[in-house]
Amino acid sequence: MTGRLRVVATVAREPVLARIEVAYLGFNMSEYATWIAMLVFAYGLGGAAATGLVSMIQLIPSGLVAPFAAFAGDRFRRDHALLAGYLLQAITLAVTAAALHADAPVPVILLAATLTSMTFTITRPTQAAILPNITHAPEDLTAANAVSGLAENVGTFIGPLVGGILLGLAGPASVFAVFAVVTLVSALLVVRLPIDLAATTPVVPLRAVEVLRESFGGFGALRRERPVLLLVLILSSMIVVLGAMDVLVVSVAIGLLGLGEGWAGFLYSAFGLGGIAGALLTVALVGRRRLTPSLAGSGVLFGLPISVIGVAPAAMTAPLLFAASGVGYSITTVAGRTLLQRIAPEAVLARVFGILEGLGMFALALGSVGSAVLVESLGIQVALVVTGLFVPAILALAWMRLRALDRDAKAPDPEALACIRHLPFFAPLSAPAIERIMAELVRLDVPAGHVLIREGDPGDLFYVIVEGDVDISQAGVQIATRHAGDHVGEIALLRDVPRTATVTASTPLRLLALGRAPFLEAITGHPRSRESAEAVAASRMHPKG
């Protein structure tokens, strides 16, 4: 808990980050609260069957739009894309509230709600893209990402809780109206952010044909990378159950326990509270080499409490069981995504997660429709039991292949990770990019007196000094000394020129070496990294004095 408070304090001290994260909290609250409100509205129309149908109507268009919405931050200034997303959400939420309040025809209400759902696909990818651009140090980016994750979990708790109160007092229209105001506040928070324009403007905006190709081109990569495909399917199966829960929570609150509309929000809020607890527990996964035991154990914890509600439904235990399920879901998501980051090739990593985001919408729709069919044909209790056993069954069937993935995946070396994160031109990179660099690093031990780099030779490696000192000379004249924590060899790689100096070990050395291709791929793929690296190279080629 102390660690979480520390990272929140780190973000709070940075006004720009604080504004972005508070706005993001409002987004998450609005997304979950209004989703539950629309499902309650659908349940009133025609029970579980209508709930599943309304979920599908909203989710399928959102799934189709999601890959294109995710590229908004690649085509436009990211702060503008963030603002536009919040404004569109505020407008569509207000329109849906007005339609519900006026008892408009059902197709009109569903159209407004579907447009709202589509606008929600803009924010999360843009948030992920803007944070690496505006943080100034590794610890700032780590803190910002941690607070974003906390905002998602807290939003899952507070949003449905407030929504449940509003549903009980005034119905679905009030939920949409209140959270239209919340998203408008989020928009106001990100207006005219005092940030470097160059840091938030894409280096090369993508053309429409490139957006289409890049949005769907990753499916071929998944076909070639079968282990990655397996893990994507497992994570998608979890989202199927999450979609089923949307229907089941409403069915349990109203149809099974007879507690009323407000309790649909309260039960989903309990799931969100469990998610917060699970997020706190995921600290134990950091640096752990084997993640499949955590993935499997938390997957069982995600599913079995749902089955228990079906076996023994009770108003006293249902919130606790949904909370336990939330703990399992949070841990399973972190373990699965971390393992995916470790095994997916760098060339397809972004596309793999983009595909996972898009598939998530369709998985939610499949879960909603499937659970509605189960409720209508077999009853709420049987639907709960079957849904709860789905993820544990998938994990059991895939267990042997999952264990093989874990054996092949490499956990990051904490010492090497600290050295890489310390370097200014690697600092802006995302955690997945850093972990891919870690996979390419080679450890070297060099004796004193060894010539590590010779002036005039071609450049092939970049070195980080873990322990020891080196002397740097040009034309036989010593010009500098580098120590542990410093680096050498970047000039020839960045400028595509022969080595500009000779580097000799003055003491025994422990080094980390990174090849030319992964070094350039990491540096040139991020504008702030490239700018920082060029500044270092320029200062070393033309030292002051």
C-alpha positions as a printed Julia matrix, in Angstrom:
545×3 Matrix{Float64}:
   0.0     0.0     0.0
   2.86    2.36    0.79
   4.25    1.85   -2.72
   0.9     2.74   -4.27
   0.63    5.9    -2.18
   4.15    6.83   -3.24
   3.4     6.58   -6.96
   0.16    8.54   -6.53
   2.15   11.26   -4.76
   4.66   11.27   -7.62
   1.9    11.92  -10.16
   0.18   14.49   -7.93
   3.36   16.59   -7.9
   3.24   16.86  -11.73
   0.27   19.12  -12.65
  -0.02   17.87  -16.24
   0.04   14.21  -15.24
  -2.38   14.86  -12.37
  -4.92   16.49  -14.69
  -4.68   13.66  -17.21
  -5.07   10.96  -14.56
  -8.04   12.62  -12.83
  -9.72   12.97  -16.22
  -9.01    9.28  -16.86
 -10.64    8.35  -13.55
 -13.77   10.2   -14.66
 -13.7     8.31  -17.95
 -13.56    4.91  -16.25
 -16.33    5.8   -13.82
 -18.54    6.96  -16.7
 -17.85    3.94  -18.89
 -18.84    1.35  -16.28
 -21.73    3.26  -14.69
 -23.5     3.97  -17.97
 -22.89    0.46  -19.26
 -24.69   -1.03  -16.25
 -27.48    1.55  -16.6
 -28.1     0.56  -20.21
 -28.16   -3.13  -19.29
 -30.72   -2.43  -16.56
 -32.8    -0.54  -19.14
 -32.55   -3.53  -21.49
 -33.52   -5.98  -18.75
 -36.67   -3.98  -18.17
 -37.53   -4.31  -21.84
 -37.29   -8.09  -22.07
 -35.22   -9.78  -19.39
 -31.87  -11.48  -19.99
 -32.53  -12.01  -23.71
 -32.97   -8.27  -24.3
 -29.92   -7.54  -22.15
 -27.72   -9.8   -24.28
 -29.11   -8.37  -27.49
 -28.54   -4.76  -26.4
 -24.97   -5.64  -25.36
 -24.29   -7.09  -28.79
 -25.81   -4.08  -30.56
 -23.44   -1.76  -28.69
 -20.31   -3.89  -28.69
 -20.04   -5.08  -32.29
 -19.9    -1.58  -33.83
 -17.49   -0.56  -31.07
 -15.27   -3.53  -31.87
 -15.21   -2.54  -35.54
 -14.39    1.07  -34.73
 -11.8     0.33  -32.01
  -8.76   -0.35  -34.27
  -9.36    2.9   -36.18
 -10.11    4.94  -33.07
  -6.85    3.66  -31.58
  -4.94    5.31  -34.43
  -6.29    8.78  -33.59
  -3.16    9.4   -31.55
  -0.98    8.43  -34.52
  -2.68   10.78  -36.98
  -3.31   13.83  -34.78
  -1.81   15.59  -31.8
  -2.39   13.26  -28.87
  -3.59   15.94  -26.47
  -6.17   16.99  -29.07
  -7.25   13.37  -29.59
  -7.67   12.97  -25.82
  -9.79   16.13  -25.6
 -11.9    15.14  -28.61
 -12.65   11.76  -27.07
 -13.92   13.28  -23.83
 -16.03   15.87  -25.64
 -17.63   13.24  -27.87
 -18.41   11.12  -24.82
 -20.01   14.05  -22.99
 -22.18   14.88  -26.02
 -23.34   11.31  -26.72
 -24.0    10.63  -23.01
 -26.14   13.78  -22.82
 -28.06   12.78  -25.96
 -28.7     9.29  -24.53
 -29.88   10.82  -21.24
 -32.29   13.07  -23.12
 -33.63   10.15  -25.16
 -34.2     8.05  -22.04
 -35.81   10.94  -20.16
 -38.17   11.66  -23.09
 -39.14    7.98  -23.48
 -37.93    8.12  -27.09
 -38.47    5.05  -29.32
 -36.19    2.17  -28.32
 -34.22    2.24  -31.63
 -33.37    5.91  -31.0
 -32.17    5.15  -27.47
 -30.08    2.2   -28.68
 -28.54    4.29  -31.45
 -27.51    6.99  -28.96
 -26.13    4.39  -26.52
 -24.2     2.66  -29.31
 -22.63    5.93  -30.42
 -21.63    6.5   -26.8
 -20.01    3.08  -26.63
 -18.08    3.81  -29.83
 -16.69    7.08  -28.44
 -15.36    5.26  -25.38
 -12.92    3.34  -27.62
 -10.87    6.51  -28.25
  -9.65    7.29  -24.75
  -7.79    4.21  -23.5
  -5.38    3.84  -26.47
  -4.75    7.6   -26.55
  -4.02    7.62  -22.82
  -1.5     4.81  -23.31
   0.16    6.7   -26.19
   0.42   10.12  -24.55
   1.97    9.12  -21.2
   5.4     8.07  -22.58
   5.55   11.36  -24.51
   5.03   13.69  -21.55
   6.88   11.95  -18.71
  10.45   13.05  -18.14
  12.0    10.15  -16.23
  11.53    6.38  -15.94
  10.04    6.65  -12.47
   7.51    9.24  -13.74
   6.29    6.93  -16.51
   6.13    3.97  -14.13
   4.14    6.06  -11.65
   1.8     7.37  -14.36
   1.1     3.86  -15.66
   0.5     2.59  -12.12
  -1.94    5.42  -11.4
  -3.72    4.75  -14.72
  -4.21    1.13  -13.66
  -5.42    2.25  -10.26
  -7.84    4.7   -11.95
  -9.32    1.84  -14.0
  -9.91   -0.28  -10.91
 -11.22    2.58   -8.78
 -13.48    3.64  -11.67
 -14.85    0.11  -11.89
 -15.76    0.4    -8.2
 -17.01    3.98   -7.83
 -18.8     4.27  -11.19
 -21.2     1.34  -10.72
 -21.63    2.26   -7.03
 -22.79    5.77   -7.9
 -24.74    4.37  -10.83
 -26.51    1.91   -8.54
 -27.58    4.73   -6.22
 -28.87    6.79   -9.16
 -30.67    3.79  -10.66
 -32.47    3.2    -7.38
 -33.46    6.87   -7.06
 -34.26    8.04  -10.58
 -33.55    5.38  -13.21
 -31.1     5.01  -16.16
 -31.61    8.53  -17.57
 -30.14   10.09  -14.43
 -27.01    7.92  -14.71
 -26.32    9.12  -18.25
 -27.02   12.75  -17.32
 -24.7    12.78  -14.29
 -21.84   11.09  -16.11
 -22.23   13.38  -19.12
 -21.23   16.12  -16.68
 -18.36   13.95  -15.34
 -16.91   13.44  -18.84
 -17.32   17.14  -19.56
 -15.2    17.83  -16.47
 -12.64   15.34  -17.85
 -12.6    17.32  -21.1
 -12.07   20.6   -19.23
  -9.15   19.06  -17.33
  -7.25   18.3   -20.54
  -7.97   21.58  -22.35
  -4.78   23.49  -23.23
  -2.39   21.19  -21.44
   0.96   23.0   -20.93
   3.04   20.39  -22.74
   5.67   20.33  -25.47
   3.86   20.22  -28.82
   6.67   18.23  -30.41
   6.29   15.56  -27.75
   2.6    14.95  -28.51
   2.64   15.29  -32.3
   3.24   12.04  -34.22
   6.5    12.08  -36.16
   4.9    10.7   -39.34
   1.06   10.83  -39.35
  -0.38    7.72  -40.97
  -2.36    7.84  -44.2
  -5.78    6.17  -44.34
  -4.5     3.18  -46.31
  -1.74    2.68  -43.71
  -4.27    2.8   -40.88
  -6.27    0.04  -42.58
  -3.22   -2.12  -43.2
  -1.72   -1.66  -39.74
  -5.05   -2.17  -37.97
  -5.6    -5.62  -39.43
  -2.12   -6.67  -40.54
  -1.3    -8.24  -37.18
  -3.59  -11.23  -37.72
  -1.04  -12.77  -40.07
   1.6   -12.42  -37.37
  -0.66  -14.24  -34.9
  -1.07  -17.06  -37.39
   2.7   -17.48  -37.55
   3.27  -17.1   -33.79
   1.17  -19.93  -32.34
   2.24  -19.43  -28.68
   1.21  -15.77  -28.91
  -2.09  -16.8   -30.48
  -2.72  -19.24  -27.6
  -2.23  -16.55  -24.99
  -4.4   -14.04  -26.89
  -7.19  -16.64  -27.01
  -6.88  -17.32  -23.28
  -7.07  -13.61  -22.46
 -10.02  -13.28  -24.83
 -11.8   -16.14  -23.04
 -11.58  -14.12  -19.83
 -13.26  -11.2   -21.59
 -16.03  -13.55  -22.75
 -16.78  -14.24  -19.08
 -16.57  -10.52  -18.33
 -19.23   -9.94  -21.0
 -21.35  -12.71  -19.53
 -21.12  -11.05  -16.12
 -22.74   -7.91  -17.51
 -25.91   -9.9   -18.09
 -25.56  -12.13  -15.04
 -25.04   -9.29  -12.54
 -28.29   -7.69  -13.64
 -30.06  -11.08  -13.67
 -28.81  -11.95  -10.19
 -29.78   -8.59   -8.7
 -33.26   -8.37  -10.23
 -34.3   -11.86  -11.29
 -32.57  -14.24   -8.85
 -32.3   -12.3    -5.59
 -35.1    -9.78   -6.22
 -33.08   -6.9    -4.78
 -33.99   -4.24   -7.36
 -32.25   -2.26  -10.1
 -29.82   -0.43   -7.82
 -28.26   -3.69   -6.69
 -27.03   -4.38  -10.21
 -24.7    -1.42   -9.77
 -23.75   -2.46   -6.24
 -22.81   -6.01   -7.27
 -20.69   -4.76  -10.16
 -19.13   -2.28   -7.77
 -18.16   -5.19   -5.5
 -16.43   -6.79   -8.48
 -14.57   -3.51   -9.05
 -13.55   -3.32   -5.4
 -12.09   -6.81   -5.71
 -10.24   -5.6    -8.8
  -8.6    -2.85   -6.72
  -7.44   -5.41   -4.16
  -6.15   -7.64   -6.95
  -4.22   -4.73   -8.48
  -2.47   -4.18   -5.15
  -1.55   -7.86   -4.99
  -0.01   -7.83   -8.48
   3.06   -6.11   -7.03
   4.15   -9.64   -6.09
   4.35  -10.56   -9.8
   7.07   -8.0   -10.61
  10.27   -9.74  -11.71
   8.81  -13.23  -11.21
  10.13  -15.63  -13.82
   7.25  -18.14  -13.83
   3.87  -16.52  -14.33
   1.68  -19.42  -15.42
   1.0   -20.64  -11.85
  -0.29  -17.15  -11.0
  -2.24  -17.06  -14.27
  -3.89  -20.42  -13.62
  -4.57  -19.85   -9.92
  -6.08  -16.42  -10.41
  -8.1   -17.72  -13.39
  -9.72  -20.26  -11.08
 -10.36  -17.5    -8.52
 -11.96  -15.42  -11.27
 -14.4   -18.15  -12.3
 -15.32  -20.34   -9.33
 -17.0   -17.64   -7.16
 -19.42  -17.02  -10.03
 -20.32  -20.72  -10.02
 -20.75  -20.67   -6.24
 -23.32  -17.87   -6.54
 -25.3   -20.16   -8.85
 -25.08  -23.09   -6.44
 -25.97  -21.12   -3.3
 -27.47  -17.69   -4.14
 -27.8   -15.32   -1.18
 -27.9   -11.57   -0.75
 -25.26  -11.73    2.0
 -22.65  -13.7     0.07
 -23.16  -12.49   -3.52
 -21.22   -9.2    -3.08
 -18.34  -11.05   -1.4
 -18.18  -13.67   -4.15
 -18.26  -11.04   -6.9
 -15.45   -9.21   -5.07
 -13.39  -12.43   -4.94
 -13.97  -12.86   -8.67
 -12.72   -9.3    -9.22
  -9.49  -10.12   -7.37
  -8.94  -13.1    -9.65
  -9.7   -11.13  -12.82
  -7.25   -8.35  -11.94
  -4.36  -10.73  -11.21
  -5.1   -12.91  -14.25
  -5.08   -9.88  -16.54
  -1.72   -8.6   -15.28
  -0.08  -12.05  -15.36
  -1.42  -12.82  -18.84
  -0.49   -9.47  -20.38
   2.98   -9.54  -18.82
   3.6   -13.02  -20.22
   2.32  -11.85  -23.6
   4.78   -8.94  -23.54
   7.58  -11.4   -22.87
   6.85  -13.88  -25.66
   5.51  -11.7   -28.49
   8.16  -10.55  -31.01
   8.87   -6.82  -30.84
   7.86   -6.36  -34.47
   4.26   -7.41  -33.75
   3.87   -6.46  -30.09
   1.82   -3.28  -30.61
  -0.39   -4.97  -33.18
  -0.93   -7.98  -30.91
  -2.28   -5.71  -28.17
  -4.3    -3.77  -30.71
  -5.88   -7.01  -31.89
  -6.52   -8.02  -28.29
  -8.3    -4.69  -27.71
 -10.49   -5.2   -30.79
 -11.19   -8.86  -30.01
 -12.16   -7.8   -26.51
 -15.23   -5.99  -27.84
 -16.39   -9.06  -29.76
 -15.61  -11.3   -26.79
 -17.77   -9.08  -24.58
 -20.58   -9.34  -27.12
 -20.2   -13.13  -27.33
 -20.29  -13.43  -23.55
 -23.36  -11.22  -23.25
 -25.31  -13.1   -25.91
 -24.15  -16.51  -24.7
 -25.09  -15.86  -21.09
 -28.48  -14.48  -22.17
 -29.15  -17.69  -24.1
 -28.11  -19.76  -21.07
 -30.36  -17.77  -18.73
 -33.36  -18.03  -21.04
 -32.9   -21.74  -21.79
 -31.48  -23.18  -18.54
 -32.11  -20.53  -15.88
 -29.97  -18.02  -14.04
 -28.36  -20.49  -11.63
 -27.21  -22.92  -14.32
 -25.92  -20.0   -16.38
 -23.83  -18.85  -13.41
 -22.34  -22.31  -12.86
 -21.46  -22.81  -16.55
 -20.01  -19.31  -16.91
 -17.87  -19.67  -13.79
 -16.33  -22.92  -15.02
 -15.49  -21.57  -18.49
 -12.07  -19.96  -17.79
 -10.83  -22.74  -15.43
 -11.77  -25.3   -18.14
  -9.86  -23.35  -20.82
  -6.81  -23.09  -18.57
  -6.94  -26.81  -17.76
  -7.06  -27.74  -21.45
  -4.17  -25.4   -22.28
  -2.07  -26.11  -19.17
   0.72  -28.11  -20.8
   1.24  -25.54  -23.56
   1.1   -22.72  -21.01
   3.84  -24.32  -18.95
   6.0   -24.51  -22.07
   5.45  -20.8   -22.7
   6.6   -19.97  -19.19
   9.75  -22.06  -19.57
  10.69  -20.18  -22.73
   9.81  -16.69  -21.47
  12.6   -14.69  -19.88
  11.96  -12.55  -16.85
  13.97   -9.31  -16.78
  17.21   -9.17  -14.8
  16.6    -6.52  -12.08
  20.18   -5.21  -12.21
  20.19   -4.94  -16.0
  16.72   -3.36  -15.96
  17.88   -0.69  -13.51
  20.9     0.11  -15.72
  18.78    0.44  -18.86
  16.08    2.53  -17.19
  18.78    4.9   -15.89
  19.87    5.9   -19.42
  18.17    9.1   -20.63
  17.38    7.91  -24.15
  15.77    4.68  -22.95
  13.82    6.43  -20.17
  10.83    7.51  -22.34
  10.22    4.0   -23.69
   7.24    1.96  -22.56
   7.59   -1.09  -20.33
   7.04   -3.55  -23.23
   9.72   -1.79  -25.32
  12.16   -1.91  -22.41
  11.46   -5.59  -21.84
  12.14   -6.33  -25.52
  15.49   -4.54  -25.19
  16.19   -6.69  -22.15
  15.63   -9.81  -24.23
  18.37   -8.69  -26.67
  21.0    -7.74  -24.09
  24.2    -9.8   -23.8
  26.35   -9.8   -20.65
  30.1    -9.47  -21.15
  33.09   -9.67  -18.79
  36.18   -7.83  -20.03
  39.65   -7.83  -18.4
  41.61   -4.67  -17.67
  43.6    -3.44  -20.66
  41.21   -4.9   -23.23
  40.35   -2.61  -26.16
  36.58   -2.61  -26.27
  36.17   -0.21  -29.21
  38.87    0.78  -31.69
  38.81    4.13  -33.48
  37.96    3.73  -37.18
  36.33    0.29  -36.84
  32.71   -0.22  -37.93
  30.13    0.1   -35.14
  28.09   -2.97  -34.26
  27.37   -2.84  -30.5
  26.21   -0.4   -27.85
  27.63   -0.94  -24.33
  26.36   -0.14  -20.85
  28.97   -0.23  -18.08
  27.62   -2.21  -15.13
  30.88   -2.29  -13.17
  34.36   -0.82  -13.82
  35.93    2.12  -15.68
  37.02    2.78  -19.26
  39.38    5.32  -20.82
  38.38    7.04  -24.05
  41.03    8.33  -26.46
  41.22    9.92  -29.89
  44.4     9.73  -32.01
  46.19    8.31  -28.96
  45.2    11.15  -26.62
  42.95   10.36  -23.66
  39.89   12.64  -23.66
  37.52   11.14  -21.08
  36.83    8.42  -18.56
  33.51    6.62  -18.16
  32.33    4.79  -15.04
  29.66    2.32  -13.93
  26.19    3.41  -15.04
  27.51    5.17  -18.15
  27.48    3.99  -21.76
  29.69    3.98  -24.86
  29.34    3.17  -28.55
  26.18    5.05  -29.47
  27.73    7.61  -31.89
  28.71    5.14  -34.63
  25.29    3.48  -34.45
  23.27    6.69  -34.55
  25.35    8.48  -37.21
  26.23    5.36  -39.27
  29.93    6.28  -39.18
  33.11    4.4   -38.12
  33.99    4.42  -34.44
  35.05    7.94  -33.44
  37.25    6.98  -30.48
  39.07    4.1   -28.82
  37.63    2.7   -25.59
  39.94    0.71  -23.32
  39.11   -1.06  -20.06
  41.14    0.56  -17.27
  39.72   -1.95  -14.76
  37.96   -5.31  -15.16
  34.53   -4.64  -16.65
  31.06   -6.06  -16.47
  29.06   -4.88  -19.47
  25.68   -5.11  -21.13
  25.9    -5.17  -24.93
  23.05   -4.4   -27.32
  23.25   -5.0   -31.07
  22.9    -2.28  -33.68
  19.44   -3.33  -34.98
  17.56   -3.52  -31.64
  19.32   -0.34  -30.42
  18.25    1.68  -33.46
  14.76    0.16  -33.5
  14.19    1.22  -29.9
  15.69    4.69  -30.21
  14.32    5.77  -33.58
  10.81    4.52  -32.8
  10.27    7.19  -30.15
  10.82   10.91  -30.84
  11.95   11.82  -27.31
  14.37    8.88  -27.2
  15.85    9.88  -30.55
  16.17   13.52  -29.48
  17.88   12.56  -26.23
  20.28   10.15  -27.93
  21.2    12.72  -30.58
  21.87   15.3   -27.87
  24.21   12.9   -26.05
  26.0    11.98  -29.29
  26.43   15.66  -30.23
  27.84   16.57  -26.81
  30.37   13.74  -27.0
  31.48   14.54  -30.55
  31.9    18.23  -29.66
  32.68   18.35  -25.93
  32.69   21.74  -24.26
  36.06   23.13  -23.37
